[in-house]
């Protein structure tokens, strides 16, 4: 039987969202601004968006770009971060480059990338890739660096090659930190997806949002914000369930309810 404290902890994210909607509704009614619709009006606009075939195709196009950028970033960033964590020469080579790119907002790179590659899917996917790569590299680096040397010495004594030690010792030991980076990268993928589509406006969820803003359809703007937020919550909850299963052995005794999982 679930205790009241555990039930409250699980319900906390839902209660927080309900509280936010209540505050939004009251603030809109008090301010009475045409550009700030009530929460009820925004929620009523959601079925209109999801029932529109063109809007659904735009959202699916966004998700396709997000998935591609995220997957490519993970496939490249994890091995690079692990190598940086175990090799000083690799870290010394890539660290200056990463330190230059990291503080630059990825949206600021959009005009340059658009000049080089146009305004198609490649540009938006590349921006998502850049946004996801850096946190995944950093957490993979930190995870690999924290692996105890005696574990690697034991592997070498058992006849494992450097590549085998990287895969069979470093990767599993760094996995909790790697998945933390991937979780951060997943959120950044959603953010950079919307940002890139609002700048290079051809298709996607960001394009729907900005077009609605241009036409003064403020209920649609806020409805899209709710939809994007719901997608973020959904993806985070699914990823957190997968992460918790993969690294259950490393879980602390207490954790804050940061998702709906």
C-alpha positions, 0 to 999 in steps of 0.5 A: 500500500502506498503511503500518503507521503509517497502518494504526495511525492508522485502527485507533486508534478501534477499538482504543480502544473495544476497550480500553474494553470490556476495562476495563469487563469487568474493573472489573465482575468486580472490583466485583461490583455488581448495578447494574454489569453486565459488558460482555458482559451489556450487549452480549448485551442489544442484540439484544433491544432492536433486535429489539423493535418498540416499542423500534425505533419509540421509537429512530426517533422519537428520530432523527426529532426529532433530525433535525428539530431539527438541520436547523431549527437549521442553516437558521436559525443559519448565515445568522444567524451569517454576518450577525453576522460581517459586520455589527456592528449585527446582532452587537451586537443578538444577542450579549447574547441569545446570551451569556445563553442560551449558559451555561444547560444546555438541560436546565434549560429543559425545565420552563419549555418543558414548562409552555408547550408540554407534553411532546410532540415540539415541546418536545423538538425545541425543546430540540434546536434550542437545543442545536445553534444556539449552536455553529453560530452561533458558528462561522459568525460566526467564519468570516464574520468571518475573510473578508478585506475585499479579497475583498469589495472585489473582489466589489463591484468586479465588480458583486456586490450585498451579498447576492451577496457574502454567498452567493458569497464569505462563505459558501464562505470560511466553510464550513470553520468552519461545518461544524466548528460543524455537527459539534459541533452534531450531537453536541449534538443527540444529547445533548440528544435523550436528555436531553429524553426522560429528562425528558419521558418519553413515547417515545424512546431516553431513555425506554427507558433511564430505564424500564429504570433504574426496573425495575432492568434494568441490562444494558438501561440499559448496552446503550442507552448502547452503542447511543446511543454507536454512533449518535453514532460513525456520524453523526459518521463520515458527517458527517466524510466529507461535510465532508472532501469539501466542504472538502478544499482547507482540510484541514491536512496532519495531523489527529488520528483523532477519528472512524471515517471 
